[in-house]
Amino acid sequence: MSTSLLIPITTAVVTGVFAVMVFARYQSRGGWHLFAWGVGLALYSIGAAAQAFLFGGFNEFMFKVWYWAGAVAVAPWLGQGTIFLLVRKKNWAWISFWLVTVLSIIGLGMVFLAGVDPTAYQPGVDLTEQFREIFTATGGAKAARTILVIFLNTYGTIFLVGGAIYSAFIFWRKRMLVHRMWGNILIAVGGLLPALGGFFILLGNPAFKYAGQLLGGVLLFAGFLLATQDAPQRDQHPAAVEGDI
């Protein structure tokens, strides 16, 4: 099996299992941070699965699913989960939640209403190298989509990675629950790797993109498992420390 196919399949499976675990935790414990993370991870898995599907040939619907789920919506929903977890003034968390929701829907409309040129698709060429040619939008429509993608990805990465670093620092400073400190460090690195992949694409080298997505998903999963070991129930510990997930 080609590495170009194996990597997205593995990514879809890993993040799909991760999403199921997070939603199960949400059902048993509650917490809107878990709901938002679950949505983000489900989109992570869907985007990777769509990429694997496109390995067999172009399909307009799956191409748009790949772009919307992977490029538009994953990062802001993962970042929103961290905002729900750490922001003390919940009014601000809910404002950001509705902002992410509305912008995700706007992005959905932008992507699925955008024209595409199926003849521009080149089998065997990485999607990140050719999606600009496949989308036919130019001028203001193209600029609006690009600005939205940059904003949502920057927003999500800053809060996911920054929140994990902040939580790791809190546990380090208090010299308590060291496993959560290391778990948050893994989450920070895992959240940064896909963003670095996008940076390499901008530099004209997309080779790191999907390997970064896979490794990022694995590290996020490992960090979550480590950080949630022996986590106290919120109803039993109303004064839970910051970073309790």
C-alpha positions in Angstrom: 0.0 0.0 0.0 1.3 3.4 -0.9 2.4 5.7 1.9 0.3 8.4 0.4 -2.7 6.2 1.1 -1.6 4.6 4.3 -1.0 7.8 6.2 -4.5 9.3 5.8 -6.1 6.0 6.5 -4.1 5.6 9.7 -4.8 9.2 10.6 -8.6 8.7 10.1 -8.6 5.6 12.3 -6.5 7.1 15.1 -8.5 10.3 15.3 -11.8 8.6 14.8 -11.2 6.3 17.8 -10.0 9.4 19.7 -13.2 11.2 18.8 -15.4 8.3 20.0 -13.5 8.2 23.3 -13.9 12.0 23.8 -17.6 11.9 23.1 -18.0 8.9 25.5 -16.3 11.0 28.1 -18.6 13.9 27.4 -21.6 11.7 27.9 -20.4 10.4 31.2 -18.9 13.6 32.7 -20.4 16.5 30.8 -18.3 19.5 29.9 -18.6 21.6 26.7 -14.8 21.4 26.2 -15.2 17.7 25.6 -18.0 18.3 23.1 -16.0 20.9 21.1 -12.9 18.6 21.1 -15.1 15.7 20.0 -16.4 17.8 17.1 -12.9 18.8 16.1 -11.5 15.3 16.3 -14.4 13.9 14.3 -13.7 16.5 11.6 -10.0 15.6 11.8 -10.9 12.0 11.0 -13.4 12.9 8.3 -10.9 15.1 6.5 -8.3 12.3 6.6 -10.8 9.8 5.3 -11.8 12.1 2.5 -8.2 12.4 1.5 -7.8 8.7 1.4 -10.9 8.4 -0.7 -9.6 10.9 -3.2 -6.5 8.7 -3.7 -8.7 6.6 -6.0 -9.7 9.5 -8.2 -11.4 12.9 -8.1 -14.8 13.3 -6.6 -16.1 16.9 -6.1 -18.1 16.2 -3.0 -15.2 14.4 -1.2 -12.8 17.1 -2.4 -14.9 19.7 -0.7 -15.4 17.6 2.4 -11.6 17.2 2.6 -11.0 21.0 2.3 -13.8 22.1 4.6 -13.2 19.5 7.4 -9.4 19.6 7.2 -8.5 23.2 6.2 -11.4 25.2 7.6 -13.0 23.5 10.7 -10.6 21.2 12.6 -8.4 23.8 14.3 -11.0 26.2 15.5 -13.1 23.5 17.1 -10.1 22.0 18.9 -9.1 25.5 20.1 -12.7 26.1 21.2 -12.5 23.1 23.5 -9.5 24.6 25.2 -11.3 27.9 25.6 -14.2 26.2 27.3 -11.8 24.4 29.6 -9.7 27.4 30.7 -11.6 30.6 30.3 -13.2 31.6 33.7 -15.7 34.0 32.2 -18.0 31.6 30.4 -19.8 34.4 28.6 -16.6 34.9 26.6 -16.3 31.2 25.9 -19.9 31.1 24.6 -19.3 34.2 22.4 -16.3 32.4 20.9 -18.3 29.2 20.5 -21.0 31.0 18.5 -18.3 32.8 16.5 -16.6 29.5 15.6 -20.0 27.9 14.8 -21.1 30.8 12.5 -17.7 31.0 10.7 -17.6 27.2 10.2 -21.1 27.4 8.6 -20.0 30.3 6.4 -16.9 28.4 5.5 -19.1 25.4 4.6 -21.1 27.5 2.3 -18.1 29.1 0.7 -16.5 25.7 0.0 -19.6 23.8 -1.2 -20.9 26.6 -3.4 -17.4 27.2 -4.9 -16.9 26.1 -8.5 -14.3 23.4 -9.3 -12.5 22.2 -12.4 -12.3 18.4 -12.3 -9.9 18.4 -15.2 -7.4 20.3 -13.1 -7.1 17.2 -10.8 -3.8 15.4 -11.3 -3.7 11.8 -10.0 -0.7 11.0 -7.9 -0.1 14.7 -7.1 -0.6 15.8 -3.5 -3.9 17.6 -3.0 -2.1 20.4 -1.2 -0.2 21.2 -4.3 -3.2 21.4 -6.6 -6.3 22.4 -4.7 -5.8 26.1 -5.7 -6.0 25.1 -9.4 -9.0 22.8 -8.8 -11.0 25.6 -7.2 -12.1 28.0 -9.9 -12.9 31.0 -7.7 -10.8 34.1 -8.3 -10.6 37.6 -6.9 -12.7 38.5 -3.9 -14.2 35.0 -3.4 -10.8 33.4 -3.4 -9.4 36.1 -1.1 -12.4 35.7 1.4 -11.9 32.0 1.6 -8.2 32.3 2.1 -8.6 34.9 4.9 -11.2 32.8 6.6 -9.0 29.7 6.5 -6.0 31.6 7.9 -8.0 33.3 10.6 -9.7 30.0 11.8 -6.5 28.0 11.8 -4.5 30.7 13.6 -7.3 31.1 16.1 -7.5 27.4 16.8 -3.8 26.7 16.9 -3.1 29.6 19.3 -5.7 28.5 21.8 -5.1 24.8 21.5 -1.3 25.0 21.8 -1.2 28.0 24.0 -3.8 26.5 26.4 -1.9 23.3 26.6 1.4 25.1 27.3 -0.4 27.2 30.0 -1.9 24.1 31.7 1.5 22.3 31.6 3.1 25.4 33.2 0.4 25.4 36.0 1.0 21.8 36.8 4.8 22.3 36.8 4.6 25.4 39.0 2.4 23.7 41.5 4.5 20.5 41.4 1.4 18.4 41.2 -0.1 15.8 38.8 3.1 15.6 36.8 1.5 13.2 34.3 -0.9 16.0 33.4 2.0 18.3 32.8 3.5 15.8 30.4 0.1 15.1 28.8 -0.4 18.8 28.1 3.1 19.0 26.6 2.3 16.2 24.2 -1.0 18.0 23.3 0.9 21.2 22.6 3.3 19.5 20.3 0.5 17.5 18.7 -1.4 20.6 18.0 1.6 22.4 16.6 2.6 19.7 14.1 -0.3 20.1 11.6 0.2 23.9 11.7 3.9 23.4 10.8 2.8 21.2 7.9 0.7 24.1 6.7 3.7 26.4 7.0 5.8 24.1 4.9 3.1 24.1 2.2 3.3 27.9 2.1 7.1 27.5 1.6 6.4 25.2 -1.3 7.3 21.9 0.5 4.1 19.9 1.3 6.0 16.7 2.1 5.6 17.2 5.9 1.9 18.0 5.8 0.3 14.6 6.2 3.0 13.0 8.2 2.6 16.0 10.6 -1.2 15.4 10.7 -0.7 11.7 11.6 2.0 12.4 14.2 0.0 15.3 15.5 -3.1 13.1 15.9 -1.1 10.4 17.7 0.5 12.9 20.1 -2.9 14.6 20.9 -4.3 11.1 21.6 -1.3 10.1 23.8 -1.4 13.5 25.6 -5.1 13.2 26.3 -4.8 9.7 27.7 -1.9 10.7 29.9 -3.6 13.9 31.1 -6.8 12.1 32.0 -5.3 9.3 34.1 -7.1 9.1 37.4 -8.9 12.4 36.7 -11.3 13.4 39.5 -15.1 13.7 38.8 -16.1 17.3 38.6 -19.2 16.8 40.7 -17.0 15.4 43.5 -14.3 18.0 43.2 -16.0 21.3 42.4 -12.7 23.1 42.9 -10.8 21.1 40.3 -7.5 22.5 39.3 -7.0 24.3 36.0 -6.4 22.0 33.1 -8.6 19.2 34.4 -9.9 17.5 31.3 
